[in-house]
Amino acid sequence: MEQEKLGWPLNRLESTKLHFSNDVNAPNPRTIDRQHSDMEQMKEKFAKLLLGEDMSGGGKGVSSALALSNAITNLAASAFGEQKKLEPMAPETKARWRKEIDWLLSVTDHIVEFVPSKQFSKDGIYMDIMVTRQRSDLHINIPGLRKLDAMLLECLENFKEQNEFYYTKSKDDDPRNDDKWWIPTPKVPPNGLSDATRKWLQKQKDSVNQVLKAAMAINAQVLSEMEIPESYIESLPKNGRASLGDSIYKSITDDYFDPDYFLSSVDLSSEHKILDLKNRIEASVVIWKRKMNAKDSKSSWSSGVSLEKREILEERAETILLLLKHRFPGLPQSSLDISKIQYNRDVGQAILESYSRVIESLAYTVLSKIEDVTYADNLARNQSNGERKIRLACDREELEKQNSAETPTSMTLLDFMGWSLDRGDTETNNDIKNDVYKEVNILPSKPPNVVTNKKISYIERLENLGGARSPTARH
């Protein structure tokens, strides 16, 4: 009897199944198993978050903010890491992503702030009280990020019905020098995509581009609101010139500054060089801001540069950073961003930053895949047009050979009978030749003889030879 009592809690799940086995309205045992499994997964995930990823329990783990940020990043990597094609996500992967991201985002429901509210008591007395409400930045951005998330998954789902392009594992036919050989290559029909598919693909690209811009804006706003760690500040040089270098500093401090010309003059040939430029400019902006906020003239951050000039330099540097972010959206995080995320203690900001970052990364991946298909389509169309021009050129050469073979000494049936072609047939033949020449963009070696009594002026001769330009072309 004692053994039965001790063993019953361990077999509680099986006992529940036997109890409901003969009940018509009882829940499905599979549903019970799934709920039990989800509960165990949720317990394990939040236990790791509470331990700060330190399974020893010695208190050496990371902060709660960083633990949540890493959890969202790792979840996105496992869910979207295998998304190498423009195709719907696997149902199991999509369900796991939605389930676990809901678990992690549920933390934001309990990050609240006090706001004033009006309340009437039972006695009819009017009172001003303070009530709790979700923090304003989370209340605004979390629903927006959820919508962007749903738009991306819906965009991937739209590629389920398309059947014009497909993927191959071989990259032998890809003329681009791409070292990522494991990524499949899109293939399109020999003549390229149809007009309807091309327009539909452009519509999908525009939609994903809007998601990318919105996610980038939210991520940049959250990162700008995070505090700069002291460890990062201590690693900076004492002035912005030492951070930028003489050549970059001279370009930024020039009286006539053009950010586009500046970016075209620096070396941006590799991702490492772009990230190095971004790190240098961000460090200089931090230095200039601290010098503007330094009140003590004897502070080590004080400088002889005027406040107005420092504000101009800061504005120019931030313009360059903005252009870099929009031109290279897939750029890795800078040293300042990594430092902010690592030392951040605000859980709400950590969730917003990581969630917007993974959506931005997924949108950039989908956009790159669409551009790969567009590139393959343009390549196929250009190749098809080139083959068509070659065929037309061959037809032209064959026509010239036939014409050259007809010498004056050779007699045709018409010459033997004494008949001759009238001028109308000759002009028709010349029109056919001119159509062939126009298709292949090659002028005939000898223009057809056209009988005309019209006198050509000097200006018209110049226009025919290409020596004169129309009045509109001059402007």
Sequence and secondary structure as in RCSB ss.txt:
>XXXX:A:sequence
MEQEKLGWPLNRLESTKLHFSNDVNAPNPRTIDRQHSDMEQMKEKFAKLLLGEDMSGGGKGVSSALALSNAITNL
AASAFGEQKKLEPMAPETKARWRKEIDWLLSVTDHIVEFVPSKQFSKDGIYMDIMVTRQRSDLHINIPGLRKLDA
MLLECLENFKEQNEFYYTKSKDDDPRNDDKWWIPTPKVPPNGLSDATRKWLQKQKDSVNQVLKAAMAINAQVLSE
MEIPESYIESLPKNGRASLGDSIYKSITDDYFDPDYFLSSVDLSSEHKILDLKNRIEASVVIWKRKMNAKDSKSS
WSSGVSLEKREILEERAETILLLLKHRFPGLPQSSLDISKIQYNRDVGQAILESYSRVIESLAYTVLSKIEDVTY
ADNLARNQSNGERKIRLACDREELEKQNSAETPTSMTLLDFMGWSLDRGDTETNNDIKNDVYKEVNILPSKPPNV
VTNKKISYIERLENLGGARSPTARH
>XXXX:A:secstr
 HHHHHHTGGGHHHHHHHHTTT TTS  HHHHHHHHHHHHHHHHHHHHHHTTT TT SS S  HHHHHHHHHHHH
HHHHHTT  SSS   HHHHHHHHHHHHHHHGGGGG EEEEEEEEE TTS EEEEEEEEE HHHHHHHHHHHHHHH
HHHHHHHHTTS  S EEES  TT  S  S TTS EEE  TT   HHHHHHHHHHHHHHHHHHHHHHHHHHHHHHH
S   HHHHHTS SSHHHHH HHHHHHHTSSS  HHHHHHHS  SSHHHHHHHHHHHHHHHHHHHHHHH   TTST
T  SS HHHHHHHHHHHHHHHHHHHHH TT    HHHHHHHHH   HHHHHHHHHHHHHHHHHHHHHHHHHHHHH
HHHHHHHHHHHHHHHHHHHHHHHHHHHHHH  TT   HHHHHT    HHHHHHHHHHHHHHHHHTT   SS    
       HHHHHHHTT S  HHHH 
